[in-house]
Amino acid sequence: MSAAPIARALTLWLWFALTVSLLAWILAGYPWPICLAAALPLLAPLRGLVRGSRHTYAWATLFAIPYFAFAVTELLANPRARWVAAMSLLLVFAWFCAMILFLRASRGHRG
């Protein structure tokens, strides 16, 4: 079996886990509208991720950077939210790596 379908499934699973982790910020004391507003932009790449569009996987790697920066900032600055920040940081990094893995596994053979 090729690595591309596995990486694609892993990417979708991690997308879902990351979305849930952003909603879990409610447990750390953040208001639910802010948590919902943070999770809603993740719907933007979902259609292309499900279809396996390489173009979407490419730009979604850049799309993960603000989530990574937010999780690192909260991990360092907010002691009450360290557990959820660590979980979000792990998930966003894994999501990023899974998208890169899909891009590498699905590229066409050259020459």
MDTraj code that builds the backbone (N, CA, C; nanometers):
import mdtraj as md
import numpy as np

residues = "MET SER ALA ALA PRO ILE ALA ARG ALA LEU THR LEU TRP LEU TRP PHE ALA LEU THR VAL SER LEU LEU ALA TRP ILE LEU ALA GLY TYR PRO TRP PRO ILE CYS LEU ALA ALA ALA LEU PRO LEU LEU ALA PRO LEU ARG GLY LEU VAL ARG GLY SER ARG HIS THR TYR ALA TRP ALA THR LEU PHE ALA ILE PRO TYR PHE ALA PHE ALA VAL THR GLU LEU LEU ALA ASN PRO ARG ALA ARG TRP VAL ALA ALA MET SER LEU LEU LEU VAL PHE ALA TRP PHE CYS ALA MET ILE LEU PHE LEU ARG ALA SER ARG GLY HIS ARG GLY".split()
xyz = np.array([
    [0.0840, -0.1187, 0.0000],
    [0.0000, 0.0000, 0.0000],
    [0.0879, 0.1243, 0.0000],
    [0.0473, 0.2213, -0.0757],
    [0.1205, 0.3468, -0.0870],
    [0.1079, 0.4289, 0.0411],
    [0.2065, 0.5143, 0.0640],
    [0.2056, 0.5985, 0.1838],
    [0.1079, 0.7149, 0.1705],
    [0.0720, 0.7534, 0.0486],
    [-0.0163, 0.8691, 0.0282],
    [-0.1537, 0.8502, 0.0927],
    [-0.2232, 0.7366, 0.0744],
    [-0.3545, 0.7220, 0.1398],
    [-0.3445, 0.7206, 0.2925],
    [-0.2371, 0.6649, 0.3439],
    [-0.2177, 0.6633, 0.4889],
    [-0.1950, 0.8048, 0.5398],
    [-0.1108, 0.8805, 0.4699],
    [-0.0838, 1.0193, 0.5096],
    [-0.2097, 1.1043, 0.4973],
    [-0.2893, 1.0778, 0.3966],
    [-0.4147, 1.1524, 0.3783],
    [-0.5106, 1.1242, 0.4931],
    [-0.5268, 0.9971, 0.5290],
    [-0.6147, 0.9610, 0.6410],
    [-0.5632, 1.0194, 0.7725],
    [-0.4325, 1.0150, 0.7914],
    [-0.3727, 1.0716, 0.9117],
    [-0.3948, 1.2227, 0.9175],
    [-0.3815, 1.2888, 0.8041],
    [-0.4042, 1.4333, 0.7980],
    [-0.5473, 1.4676, 0.8376],
    [-0.6431, 1.3930, 0.7862],
    [-0.7835, 1.4198, 0.8190],
    [-0.8126, 1.3925, 0.9665],
    [-0.7571, 1.2860, 1.0188],
    [-0.7773, 1.2554, 1.1607],
    [-0.7166, 1.3656, 1.2467],
    [-0.5968, 1.4101, 1.2127],
    [-0.5313, 1.5158, 1.2902],
    [-0.6031, 1.6493, 1.2749],
    [-0.6609, 1.6759, 1.1567],
    [-0.7410, 1.7970, 1.1390],
    [-0.8572, 1.7961, 1.2377],
    [-0.9258, 1.6829, 1.2466],
    [-1.0384, 1.6708, 1.3397],
    [-0.9922, 1.6874, 1.4841],
    [-0.8826, 1.6220, 1.5227],
    [-0.8309, 1.6314, 1.6592],
    [-0.7888, 1.7747, 1.6920],
    [-0.7283, 1.8433, 1.5973],
    [-0.6885, 1.9822, 1.6194],
    [-0.8110, 2.0711, 1.6392],
    [-0.9132, 2.0499, 1.5606],
    [-1.0367, 2.1271, 1.5753],
    [-1.0973, 2.1061, 1.7140],
    [-1.1012, 1.9824, 1.7586],
    [-1.1538, 1.9522, 1.8926],
    [-1.0656, 2.0161, 1.9995],
    [-0.9347, 2.0138, 1.9792],
    [-0.8454, 2.0737, 2.0800],
    [-0.8656, 2.2244, 2.0899],
    [-0.8967, 2.2899, 1.9784],
    [-0.9246, 2.4337, 1.9837],
    [-1.0538, 2.4618, 2.0596],
    [-1.1494, 2.3733, 2.0470],
    [-1.2727, 2.3894, 2.1236],
    [-1.2501, 2.3553, 2.2710],
    [-1.1489, 2.2755, 2.3008],
    [-1.1171, 2.2394, 2.4395],
    [-1.0581, 2.3560, 2.5182],
    [-1.0221, 2.4628, 2.4491],
    [-0.9719, 2.5807, 2.5190],
    [-1.0784, 2.6388, 2.6119],
    [-1.2032, 2.6029, 2.5906],
    [-1.3118, 2.6445, 2.6804],
    [-1.2819, 2.5946, 2.8219],
    [-1.2265, 2.4743, 2.8329],
    [-1.1939, 2.4168, 2.9638],
    [-1.0815, 2.4911, 3.0342],
    [-1.0040, 2.5675, 2.9586],
    [-0.8945, 2.6456, 3.0176],
    [-0.9400, 2.7869, 3.0535],
    [-1.0687, 2.8152, 3.0337],
    [-1.1211, 2.9442, 3.0743],
    [-1.1449, 3.0438, 2.9625],
    [-1.1226, 3.0042, 2.8391],
    [-1.1473, 3.0951, 2.7276],
    [-1.2966, 3.0962, 2.6962],
    [-1.3513, 3.2119, 2.6566],
    [-1.4940, 3.2176, 2.6207],
    [-1.5216, 3.1334, 2.4952],
    [-1.6377, 3.0711, 2.4917],
    [-1.6683, 2.9812, 2.3808],
    [-1.6727, 3.0526, 2.2460],
    [-1.7156, 3.1788, 2.2364],
    [-1.7133, 3.2414, 2.1028],
    [-1.5711, 3.2549, 2.0461],
    [-1.4747, 3.2791, 2.1332],
    [-1.3357, 3.2890, 2.0867],
    [-1.2859, 3.1521, 2.0401],
    [-1.3201, 3.0485, 2.1146],
    [-1.2788, 2.9129, 2.0749],
    [-1.3427, 2.8731, 1.9424],
    [-1.4688, 2.9067, 1.9260],
    [-1.5377, 2.8774, 1.8009],
    [-1.4773, 2.9572, 1.6856],
    [-1.4457, 3.0848, 1.7117],
    [-1.3842, 3.1688, 1.6082],
    [-1.2461, 3.1170, 1.5697],
    [-1.1751, 3.0564, 1.6631],
    [-1.0433, 2.9991, 1.6323],
    [-1.0564, 2.8706, 1.5505],
    [-1.1620, 2.7950, 1.5752],
    [-1.1793, 2.6666, 1.5062],
    [-1.2425, 2.6820, 1.3675],
    [-1.3248, 2.7829, 1.3464],
    [-1.3951, 2.7984, 1.2186],
    [-1.3037, 2.8107, 1.0967],
    [-1.1915, 2.8835, 1.1032],
    [-1.1059, 2.8906, 0.9845],
    [-1.0517, 2.7554, 0.9383],
    [-1.0504, 2.6574, 1.0272],
    [-1.0034, 2.5247, 0.9871],
    [-1.0972, 2.4578, 0.8865],
    [-1.2163, 2.5124, 0.8708],
    [-1.3075, 2.4588, 0.7689],
    [-1.2620, 2.4942, 0.6270],
    [-1.1812, 2.5992, 0.6134],
    [-1.1378, 2.6445, 0.4806],
    [-1.0660, 2.5357, 0.4004],
    [-0.9692, 2.4636, 0.4561],
    [-0.9017, 2.3629, 0.3747],
    [-0.9694, 2.2262, 0.3740],
    [-1.0775, 2.2085, 0.4484],
    [-1.1351, 2.0745, 0.4655],
    [-1.1756, 2.0097, 0.3336],
    [-1.2416, 2.0824, 0.2465],
    [-1.2879, 2.0240, 0.1192],
    [-1.1702, 1.9694, 0.0376],
    [-1.0637, 2.0487, 0.0264],
    [-0.9467, 2.0044, -0.0495],
    [-0.8716, 1.8916, 0.0184],
    [-0.8698, 1.8917, 0.1516],
    [-0.8037, 1.7826, 0.2238],
    [-0.8773, 1.6515, 0.2014],
    [-1.0095, 1.6563, 0.2054],
    [-1.0899, 1.5357, 0.1836],
    [-1.0709, 1.4842, 0.0407],
    [-1.0658, 1.5751, -0.0561],
    [-1.0486, 1.5354, -0.1966],
    [-0.9064, 1.4912, -0.2308],
    [-0.8108, 1.5273, -0.1451],
    [-0.6716, 1.4924, -0.1721],
    [-0.6040, 1.5880, -0.2685],
    [-0.6483, 1.7124, -0.2716],
    [-0.5905, 1.8122, -0.3610],
    [-0.4519, 1.8537, -0.3111],
    [-0.3500, 1.8276, -0.3917],
    [-0.2136, 1.8629, -0.3525],
    [-0.1991, 2.0137, -0.3306],
    [-0.2695, 2.0925, -0.4101],
    [-0.2636, 2.2378, -0.3943],
    [-0.3125, 2.2788, -0.2548],
    [-0.4223, 2.2188, -0.2096],
    [-0.4755, 2.2493, -0.0763],
    [-0.3776, 2.2058, 0.0316],
    [-0.3205, 2.0889, 0.0169],
    [-0.2236, 2.0417, 0.1161],
    [-0.1039, 2.1358, 0.1236],
    [-0.0649, 2.1921, 0.0101],
    [0.0490, 2.2834, 0.0078],
    [0.0188, 2.4127, 0.0836],
    [-0.0965, 2.4755, 0.0560],
    [-0.1235, 2.6013, 0.1251],
    [-0.1700, 2.5791, 0.2679],
    [-0.2254, 2.4628, 0.2981],
    [-0.2696, 2.4363, 0.4351],
    [-0.1503, 2.4219, 0.5302],
    [-0.0336, 2.3865, 0.4777],
    [0.0846, 2.3827, 0.5648],
    [0.1147, 2.5226, 0.6173],
    [0.0986, 2.6235, 0.5317],
    [0.1173, 2.7618, 0.5761],
    [0.0034, 2.8063, 0.6668],
    [-0.1124, 2.7520, 0.6445],
    [-0.2307, 2.7825, 0.7233],
    [-0.2140, 2.7354, 0.8682],
    [-0.1288, 2.6367, 0.8911],
    [-0.1077, 2.5823, 1.0257],
    [-0.0191, 2.6727, 1.1115],
    [0.0569, 2.7614, 1.0516],
    [0.1554, 2.8414, 1.1263],
    [0.0917, 2.9303, 1.2337],
    [-0.0182, 3.0014, 1.2075],
    [-0.0768, 3.0823, 1.3155],
    [-0.1221, 2.9979, 1.4353],
    [-0.1727, 2.8788, 1.4094],
    [-0.2133, 2.7903, 1.5194],
    [-0.0914, 2.7455, 1.5998],
    [0.0168, 2.7182, 1.5304],
    [0.1416, 2.6815, 1.5965],
    [0.1908, 2.7971, 1.6849],
    [0.1908, 2.9186, 1.6305],
    [0.2374, 3.0354, 1.7054],
    [0.1491, 3.0616, 1.8271],
    [0.0193, 3.0492, 1.8116],
    [-0.0718, 3.0692, 1.9237],
    [-0.0469, 2.9672, 2.0339],
    [-0.0299, 2.8407, 1.9969],
    [-0.0081, 2.7358, 2.0966],
    [0.1240, 2.7567, 2.1704],
    [0.2291, 2.7939, 2.0992],
    [0.3587, 2.8193, 2.1644],
    [0.3470, 2.9382, 2.2594],
    [0.2805, 3.0442, 2.2166],
    [0.2644, 3.1627, 2.3006],
    [0.1881, 3.1296, 2.4286],
    [0.0789, 3.0586, 2.4149],
    [-0.0008, 3.0238, 2.5328],
    [0.0719, 2.9243, 2.6230],
    [0.1484, 2.8371, 2.5651],
    [0.2265, 2.7413, 2.6438],
    [0.3261, 2.8141, 2.7330],
    [0.3873, 2.9188, 2.6813],
    [0.4880, 2.9937, 2.7571],
    [0.4270, 3.0985, 2.8501],
    [0.3153, 3.1585, 2.8110],
    [0.2648, 3.2746, 2.8832],
    [0.1476, 3.2478, 2.9766],
    [0.0767, 3.1391, 2.9579],
    [-0.0458, 3.1162, 3.0341],
    [-0.0384, 2.9857, 3.1127],
    [-0.0001, 2.9913, 3.2398],
    [0.0127, 2.8678, 3.3186],
    [-0.1176, 2.7890, 3.3309],
    [-0.2324, 2.8572, 3.3327],
    [-0.3613, 2.7864, 3.3436],
    [-0.3924, 2.7024, 3.2206],
    [-0.3389, 2.7420, 3.1077],
    [-0.3742, 2.6750, 2.9822],
    [-0.2613, 2.5878, 2.9278],
    [-0.1613, 2.5586, 3.0082],
    [-0.0463, 2.4837, 2.9555],
    [-0.0834, 2.3461, 2.9032],
    [-0.1724, 2.2782, 2.9704],
    [-0.2074, 2.1426, 2.9273],
    [-0.2770, 2.1435, 2.7915],
    [-0.3700, 2.2362, 2.7714],
    [-0.4402, 2.2422, 2.6433],
    [-0.3500, 2.3021, 2.5350],
    [-0.2612, 2.3928, 2.5732],
    [-0.1668, 2.4494, 2.4760],
    [-0.0694, 2.3422, 2.4283],
    [-0.0232, 2.2591, 2.5203],
    [0.0676, 2.1505, 2.4818],
    [-0.0021, 2.0514, 2.3886],
    [-0.1272, 2.0207, 2.4188],
    [-0.2030, 1.9296, 2.3330],
    [-0.2227, 1.9909, 2.1941],
    [-0.2594, 2.1178, 2.1895],
    [-0.2794, 2.1842, 2.0603],
    [-0.1493, 2.1950, 1.9822],
    [-0.0407, 2.2244, 2.0518],
    [0.0904, 2.2343, 1.9861],
    [0.1301, 2.1008, 1.9243],
    [0.1129, 1.9942, 1.9983],
    [0.1451, 1.8608, 1.9468],
    [0.0594, 1.8279, 1.8247],
    [-0.0689, 1.8578, 1.8328],
    [-0.1591, 1.8249, 1.7219],
    [-0.1329, 1.9091, 1.5976],
    [-0.1067, 2.0385, 1.6147],
    [-0.0816, 2.1222, 1.4968],
    [0.0507, 2.0833, 1.4314],
    [0.1503, 2.0478, 1.5114],
    [0.2773, 2.0040, 1.4533],
    [0.2604, 1.8709, 1.3801],
    [0.1858, 1.7793, 1.4392],
    [0.1611, 1.6503, 1.3742],
    [0.0803, 1.6686, 1.2458],
    [-0.0182, 1.7586, 1.2484],
    [-0.0985, 1.7870, 1.1287],
    [-0.0099, 1.8422, 1.0175],
    [0.0773, 1.9355, 1.0533],
    [0.1714, 1.9931, 0.9576],
    [0.2592, 1.8830, 0.8964],
    [0.3153, 1.7969, 0.9806],
    [0.4027, 1.6889, 0.9321],
    [0.3265, 1.5900, 0.8445],
    [0.2026, 1.5598, 0.8797],
    [0.1226, 1.4672, 0.7990],
    [0.0934, 1.5257, 0.6607],
    [0.0702, 1.6558, 0.6537],
    [0.0460, 1.7186, 0.5231],
    [0.1728, 1.7148, 0.4374],
    [0.2875, 1.7403, 0.4992],
    [0.4146, 1.7321, 0.4260],
    [0.4377, 1.5883, 0.3783],
    [0.4084, 1.4916, 0.4630],
    [0.4232, 1.3511, 0.4247],
    [0.3347, 1.3178, 0.3050],
    [0.2107, 1.3666, 0.3062],
    [0.1216, 1.3429, 0.1917],
    [0.1784, 1.4050, 0.0647],
    [0.2280, 1.5297, 0.0754],
    [0.2833, 1.5953, -0.0429],
    [0.4022, 1.5188, -0.0990],
    [0.4865, 1.4678, -0.0121],
    [0.6027, 1.3917, -0.0600],
    [0.5621, 1.2572, -0.1182],
    [0.4649, 1.1920, -0.0554],
    [0.4250, 1.0583, -0.1002],
    [0.3415, 1.0637, -0.2283],
    [0.2748, 1.1760, -0.2546],
    [0.1853, 1.1808, -0.3696],
    [0.2436, 1.2527, -0.4913],
    [0.3679, 1.2958, -0.4822],
    [0.4235, 1.3669, -0.5981],
    [0.4488, 1.2701, -0.7125],
    [0.4323, 1.3208, -0.8319],
    [0.4494, 1.2380, -0.9510],
    [0.5958, 1.2089, -0.9787],
    [0.6175, 1.1031, -1.0519],
    [0.7545, 1.0689, -1.0901],
    [0.8013, 1.1608, -1.2016],
    [0.9241, 1.2050, -1.1904],
    [0.9772, 1.2983, -1.2912],
    [1.0711, 1.2236, -1.3853],
    [1.0616, 1.2625, -1.5109],
    [1.1517, 1.2157, -1.6147],
    [1.1631, 1.0711, -1.6209],
])
top = md.Topology()
chain = top.add_chain()
for i, resn in enumerate(residues, 1):
    res = top.add_residue(resn, chain, resSeq=i)
    for name in ("N", "CA", "C"):
        top.add_atom(name, md.element.get_by_symbol(name[0]), res)
traj = md.Trajectory(xyz[None], top)
